[in-house]
């Protein structure tokens, strides 16, 4: 099995993004699965171009996209992506779409096709706070989750995909009183546990639709 893991460059005035740091630090193999990675720009145009190129090049069996979710205290495994861009801040190219479809005429939403409950259980068993999230937002993270699912449905229907959000790093909240954070090592442990669950499960059915 081959799993593509993507992270994001910094955005919103930050100098680092824990999703990129975790992705770059992953081992080349885990639980019998080959791990390949890509770092995406935080832009409407570039993010999907980069992940599409990585998928077509690596032809993975699963895609796990990672992103930063400031304000969340736990690792969040996303259940669903919706077909809308409604950016609260500009992306790294200055684009700020409002009320725009990611894919005009596309489905209203895509479920994660990863084993989200098994991932949640594995992350918690690793000692890291984790929850299932019912909103990936309407920024570039949701844009990528939706865009990847749409691409896979058209070109690689046997490949499963989903999204996992990571909290801020402690150093990112030094100037943000009251904001939660998570040490990089804990985020890394969480992602490795989630990947182990993906490698160990048959994720061919949309568990997001029945995950409770």
C-alpha positions as CSV (number, residue, x, y, z in Angstrom):
1,X,0.0,0.0,0.0
2,X,1.2,3.5,-0.8
3,X,-0.2,6.6,1.1
4,X,0.4,10.1,0.0
5,X,0.5,12.6,2.9
6,X,0.3,16.3,2.1
7,X,0.9,19.4,4.3
8,X,0.7,23.1,3.8
9,X,3.1,26.0,3.7
10,X,2.7,28.7,6.3
11,X,-0.2,31.2,5.8
12,X,-2.0,34.1,7.5
13,X,1.2,35.8,8.7
14,X,2.6,32.6,10.4
15,X,6.2,31.6,9.8
16,X,5.6,27.9,10.2
17,X,2.9,25.4,9.6
18,X,2.8,22.2,11.8
19,X,1.2,20.2,8.9
20,X,4.2,20.7,6.7
21,X,6.6,19.9,9.6
22,X,4.8,16.7,10.4
23,X,4.6,15.6,6.7
24,X,8.3,16.3,6.2
25,X,9.2,14.3,9.3
26,X,7.3,11.1,8.5
27,X,9.2,7.8,7.9
28,X,9.4,6.4,4.4
29,X,7.4,3.3,5.5
30,X,4.9,2.8,8.3
31,X,2.9,-0.3,9.3
32,X,3.9,-1.9,5.9
33,X,2.8,1.1,3.9
34,X,5.0,3.2,1.7
35,X,4.7,6.9,2.7
36,X,5.2,9.7,0.2
37,X,4.7,13.4,0.9
38,X,4.1,16.7,-0.8
39,X,3.9,20.2,0.6
40,X,1.2,22.4,-0.9
41,X,1.0,26.2,-1.3
42,X,-1.9,27.9,0.5
43,X,-3.5,29.1,-2.7
44,X,-6.7,28.1,-4.5
45,X,-4.9,27.5,-7.8
46,X,-1.6,26.1,-6.6
47,X,-2.8,23.7,-3.9
48,X,-4.9,21.6,-6.3
49,X,-2.3,21.8,-9.0
50,X,0.4,20.5,-6.7
51,X,-1.6,17.7,-5.1
52,X,-3.0,16.6,-8.5
53,X,0.6,16.4,-9.8
54,X,1.6,14.3,-6.8
55,X,-1.4,11.9,-7.1
56,X,-0.8,11.4,-10.8
57,X,2.9,10.8,-10.2
58,X,2.8,8.5,-7.2
59,X,-0.6,6.8,-7.9
60,X,-1.2,6.2,-4.2
61,X,-3.8,3.9,-2.6
62,X,-4.8,6.6,-0.1
63,X,-4.4,10.3,0.3
64,X,-4.3,11.9,3.8
65,X,-4.1,15.7,3.7
66,X,-3.0,17.6,6.7
67,X,-3.7,21.2,7.7
68,X,-3.4,23.6,10.6
69,X,-6.5,24.5,12.5
70,X,-5.9,27.4,14.9
71,X,-8.3,27.5,17.8
72,X,-8.7,23.7,18.0
73,X,-7.3,21.9,21.0
74,X,-7.4,18.4,19.6
75,X,-6.5,16.6,16.4
76,X,-9.5,16.8,14.1
77,X,-10.4,14.1,11.6
78,X,-12.7,15.6,9.0
79,X,-15.8,13.8,8.0
80,X,-16.9,15.9,5.0
81,X,-15.8,18.5,2.5
82,X,-18.3,20.9,0.9
83,X,-18.3,22.5,-2.6
84,X,-17.7,26.1,-1.6
85,X,-14.9,28.6,-1.2
86,X,-15.7,31.3,1.3
87,X,-12.3,32.6,2.5
88,X,-12.2,34.6,5.7
89,X,-8.7,35.8,4.9
90,X,-6.8,36.0,1.5
91,X,-4.8,33.0,0.4
92,X,-1.0,33.4,-0.1
93,X,-1.6,34.9,-3.6
94,X,-4.1,37.4,-2.3
95,X,-7.2,35.6,-3.6
96,X,-10.3,35.7,-1.3
97,X,-13.2,34.0,-3.1
98,X,-16.7,34.4,-1.5
99,X,-19.6,32.0,-2.0
100,X,-17.9,30.3,-5.0
101,X,-18.2,26.7,-6.0
102,X,-14.9,24.8,-6.0
103,X,-16.2,22.7,-8.9
104,X,-19.1,24.4,-10.6
105,X,-21.9,21.9,-11.0
106,X,-20.0,19.4,-8.8
107,X,-21.6,17.4,-5.9
108,X,-22.6,19.5,-2.9
109,X,-20.1,17.5,-0.7
110,X,-17.8,14.5,-0.5
111,X,-17.5,12.2,2.5
112,X,-14.1,11.2,3.7
113,X,-13.5,7.6,2.4
114,X,-10.8,6.9,5.1
115,X,-11.6,4.8,8.2
116,X,-12.3,7.8,10.4
117,X,-13.4,6.0,13.5
118,X,-10.5,3.6,13.4
119,X,-8.2,6.6,12.9
120,X,-9.8,8.4,15.9
121,X,-9.4,5.3,18.1
122,X,-5.8,4.8,17.0
123,X,-4.9,8.5,17.7
124,X,-6.5,8.3,21.2
125,X,-4.8,5.1,21.9
126,X,-1.5,6.9,21.2
127,X,-2.4,9.3,24.0
128,X,-3.3,12.3,21.8
129,X,-6.6,14.2,22.0
130,X,-8.7,13.5,18.9
131,X,-12.2,14.1,17.6
132,X,-14.3,13.7,14.5
133,X,-15.0,17.1,12.9
134,X,-18.1,17.8,10.8
135,X,-16.6,20.9,9.2
136,X,-13.3,21.4,7.3
137,X,-14.1,25.1,7.0
138,X,-14.4,27.0,3.8
139,X,-10.7,27.9,3.3
140,X,-7.9,26.1,1.4
141,X,-8.1,23.0,3.6
142,X,-11.7,22.3,2.6
143,X,-10.8,23.3,-1.0
144,X,-8.1,20.6,-1.1
145,X,-10.2,17.9,0.6
146,X,-13.0,18.5,-1.8
147,X,-10.8,18.8,-4.9
148,X,-8.8,15.6,-4.1
149,X,-12.1,13.6,-3.7
150,X,-13.4,15.0,-6.9
151,X,-10.2,14.2,-8.8
152,X,-10.0,10.6,-7.4
153,X,-13.6,9.9,-8.3
154,X,-12.9,10.8,-11.9
155,X,-9.4,9.4,-12.4
156,X,-8.6,7.0,-9.6
157,X,-11.8,5.6,-8.2
158,X,-10.0,2.9,-6.2
159,X,-8.1,5.5,-4.1
160,X,-9.5,6.7,-0.8
161,X,-8.9,10.2,0.7
162,X,-9.6,12.4,3.7
163,X,-8.3,15.2,5.8
164,X,-6.8,15.7,9.3
165,X,-6.4,19.0,11.1
166,X,-3.6,19.7,13.6
167,X,-3.6,22.4,16.3
168,X,-1.2,25.3,16.5
169,X,2.3,24.7,17.7
170,X,3.1,26.1,21.2
171,X,5.5,28.7,19.6
172,X,2.6,29.9,17.4
173,X,0.5,30.9,20.4
174,X,3.0,33.0,22.3
175,X,1.2,36.1,20.9
176,X,-2.2,34.6,21.0
177,X,-3.4,34.4,24.7
178,X,-5.9,31.7,25.3
179,X,-5.4,29.8,22.1
180,X,-4.7,26.1,22.5
181,X,-1.7,24.4,21.0
182,X,-0.1,21.0,20.6
183,X,3.6,20.1,20.6
184,X,5.0,18.9,17.3
185,X,5.9,15.5,18.6
186,X,2.3,14.8,19.7
187,X,1.0,15.9,16.4
188,X,3.5,13.6,14.7
189,X,2.5,10.7,16.9
190,X,-1.2,11.4,16.0
191,X,-0.6,11.4,12.3
192,X,1.5,8.2,12.5
193,X,-1.2,6.5,14.5
194,X,-3.8,7.6,11.9
195,X,-1.7,6.3,9.1
196,X,-1.2,3.0,10.8
197,X,-5.0,2.7,11.1
198,X,-5.4,3.5,7.4
199,X,-2.8,0.9,6.5
200,X,-4.5,-1.7,8.6
201,X,-8.1,-1.1,7.5
202,X,-10.0,-1.7,4.3
203,X,-11.1,1.9,3.7
204,X,-12.9,1.2,0.4
205,X,-16.3,2.3,1.8
206,X,-17.3,5.9,2.8
207,X,-17.0,5.4,6.6
208,X,-17.6,9.1,7.0
209,X,-21.2,8.5,6.0
210,X,-21.8,5.9,8.7
211,X,-19.3,6.9,11.4
212,X,-22.0,8.2,13.8
